[in-house]
Amino acid sequence: MSSAAQRKQFLRGIPFPFCAGCGGATVATVFLKAVDELGFKDLRSFVFCSGIGCASWIPSPHFKADSIHTTHGRSIPVATGVKLVRPDLNVVVFGGDGDVLGIGLSHLIHAARRNLDITVIMVNNMIYGMTGGQVAATTPLGTWTTTTPYGSYEPPLDAFRLLASAGASYVARWTTAHMAELTESLKTALTTKGFSFVEVVSQCPTAFGRRRGFKNVKEMLRWLKTQSIPIDDPEAASMPEQGETIAVGEFRRRTVIPTLTESIQQVTKRAGKQ
């Protein structure tokens, strides 16, 4: 059986609801490729949590696995509960930048601080795509949206550096134009002990692309590729202020600190002795 055919075994056969050219289908494909290459034959050892938004439809109801579709921005608290009750499971959160970094920002920061042993995959399309094209925390400065008709006036939030500073074990960012690199990064994230976060900057031709003047998806992907520079490049430092440069690569990788589950187990054991 070919690798592509094998990955179909992970899907229920329900068509994805994404707009034509959306990067959500690419992220789903690359994720399943990573799972396949890690040797998983099915998704029985996985639980997927997602909130509200385009990217939240990636696992639910399409992956042939247990999944929980939560309220907006609350996927990480639900994932926390799942992981603490069933530490043997691979708990993965899918969400967009609005869901994970906007509405659910506090949960994201504290999950990294606690080193919760889950993987968060944030699909960043730089706008609130499903709800009408409103400005998001990741929207590049000066971009026209439905809520910033004369251009956005706030610099975008850099989740990359924020989560590394908060204490995450693994932090990486790629775009949908970096499929090979993204596949390897997801494999690393899924096998990293502790909190892992992978941001995928993705094209949104419907809500973001047409407002930025892109003619088609190919042009958007070319833009993602040309705007990307390695995280260790000095120019990457300007990214939070300008919002146009996309710093890509692995920003943090460490496995020396205990996970939240391990910390709680240690406290419980200590309490039992006392």
PyMOL commands that set and color helices and strands:
alter all, ss='L'
color gray80, all
select helices_A, chain A and resi 3-8+24-37+55-57+75-85+97-103+105-114+159-166+179-191+205-212+217-227+234-242+260-273
alter helices_A, ss='H'
color red, helices_A
select strands_A, chain A and resi 46-50+66-69+90-96+119-124+170-175+196-201+228-230+246-253
alter strands_A, ss='S'
color yellow, strands_A
deselect
rebuild
show_as cartoon
